[in-house]
Amino acid sequence: MPMEISTVQTIKLAIVAATGMDKDALHIYIGLAVFFTVAVFFKRPLRSPWPWLAAVVVAVAGELLDRRDDMASVGYWRWQASLHDIVNTQFWPAVIMLFARFSGLFQGSVVNAGRQPGVSLRDVIQQPIREK
């Protein structure tokens, strides 16, 4: 008798089918999307740990759902696959946060504009681009 797949797995398979991307690529995009969305929405600089932590929470929550599905379908947790997915989801958000924190690479970026006194996102967008 075949096992039914969970709603979560059905949604994930539909996303894979609709985008034509493999699951590894989707994990990377989801990690970046969460990281940048939290940074912009909550006006946090890229050097802040909060956008990165939000991406960690989303990655771990997804893997906990996968663990539940693994236990129901194969009888054990494929923890190596979960670790692989968490690394894929977290790699670029971690790199970006560390570069922003220790290199100054993103100083003056649009995401950081909300943290500068007297500078709004509208001010940054309307500024002409200056070539260096």
C-alpha positions in Angstrom: 0.0 0.0 0.0 1.6 3.3 -1.1 2.1 6.0 1.6 0.3 9.3 1.1 2.6 12.3 0.8 1.9 15.2 3.2 0.5 18.6 2.2 3.9 20.2 2.8 5.6 17.7 0.4 2.8 18.2 -2.2 3.4 22.0 -2.1 7.2 21.6 -2.4 6.8 19.2 -5.3 4.4 21.7 -7.0 6.9 24.5 -6.6 9.7 22.3 -8.0 7.5 21.4 -11.0 6.3 25.0 -11.6 9.8 26.6 -11.4 11.7 23.8 -13.1 14.5 24.2 -10.5 15.8 21.5 -8.3 15.3 21.6 -4.5 18.9 22.7 -3.8 18.4 25.9 -5.9 15.0 26.6 -4.2 16.6 26.4 -0.8 19.2 29.0 -1.8 16.5 31.3 -3.2 14.3 30.9 -0.1 17.2 31.7 2.2 18.0 34.9 0.3 14.4 35.9 -0.1 13.8 35.6 3.7 17.0 37.4 4.5 16.4 40.4 2.2 12.7 40.6 3.0 13.3 40.8 6.8 16.1 43.3 6.3 13.9 45.6 4.1 10.6 45.1 5.9 12.0 45.6 9.4 14.6 48.2 8.2 17.5 46.2 9.5 21.0 46.6 8.1 22.5 43.6 6.3 25.1 43.4 9.1 22.3 42.8 11.7 21.9 39.2 12.9 18.0 39.4 12.7 17.6 38.8 8.9 20.0 35.9 9.2 18.2 34.5 12.2 14.9 34.7 10.4 16.4 32.6 7.6 17.7 30.1 10.2 14.2 29.8 11.7 12.6 29.2 8.3 15.3 26.7 7.3 15.0 24.8 10.6 11.1 24.9 10.5 11.2 23.4 7.0 13.5 20.6 8.1 11.4 19.8 11.1 8.5 19.4 8.7 10.7 17.2 6.5 11.7 15.2 9.6 8.1 14.5 10.4 7.4 13.4 6.8 10.6 11.2 6.9 9.4 9.4 10.0 6.0 8.8 8.5 7.2 7.6 5.1 10.6 5.9 5.6 10.6 5.3 9.3 13.7 7.4 10.2 15.0 10.9 9.9 17.3 11.5 7.0 19.3 14.1 9.0 22.1 14.3 6.5 19.7 15.6 3.9 18.3 18.1 6.4 21.7 19.3 7.3 22.5 19.7 3.5 19.3 21.7 3.1 20.0 24.0 6.0 23.5 24.7 4.7 22.1 25.5 1.3 19.5 27.8 2.8 22.0 29.6 5.1 25.2 29.8 3.1 24.6 33.1 1.1 22.7 34.9 3.9 25.6 34.1 6.2 28.2 35.3 3.7 26.3 38.5 3.0 25.9 39.2 6.7 29.6 38.6 7.5 30.7 40.8 4.5 28.4 43.5 5.6 29.5 43.2 9.2 33.3 43.0 8.7 34.1 44.6 5.3 31.9 47.7 4.9 30.9 46.4 1.5 27.3 47.3 2.0 27.7 50.7 3.7 25.2 53.1 2.2 23.1 50.4 0.6 19.4 50.8 0.2 18.8 48.3 3.0 21.0 50.3 5.4 19.3 53.6 4.4 16.5 53.0 6.9 19.0 53.0 9.7 20.7 56.3 8.9 19.2 59.3 10.7 17.3 61.6 8.4 17.7 59.3 5.3 14.6 57.6 4.0 14.4 54.9 1.4 12.7 57.4 -0.9 15.7 59.7 -0.6 18.1 56.9 -1.6 16.0 55.8 -4.5 15.6 59.3 -5.9 19.4 60.1 -5.6 21.2 60.1 -9.0 23.7 57.3 -9.4 27.2 58.6 -9.1 30.0 56.8 -10.8 33.2 56.4 -8.8 
